């Protein structure tokens, strides 16, 4: 693979780290290994590995977006119910 521009040492380290995770996963089905931040299995706590120049565990990646859409859909649903009641009462 040919990258355009200069690659920083941090980016090279990130590349090596990701290769370690993938190699571990290919070998034994588990990406975790010595010297790596633990990549948690997905569970009810919605934990995941935040991959960046420095890796860290995190939770609920899109919680705010999900909450927004839940609220929005609830408001739309309530609005439609109100409209239907109004139409039915006029009939």
Beta strands, then each sheet from edge to edge (+ up, - down):
strand 1: 47-50
strand 2: 56-59
sheet 1: 1+ 2-
end
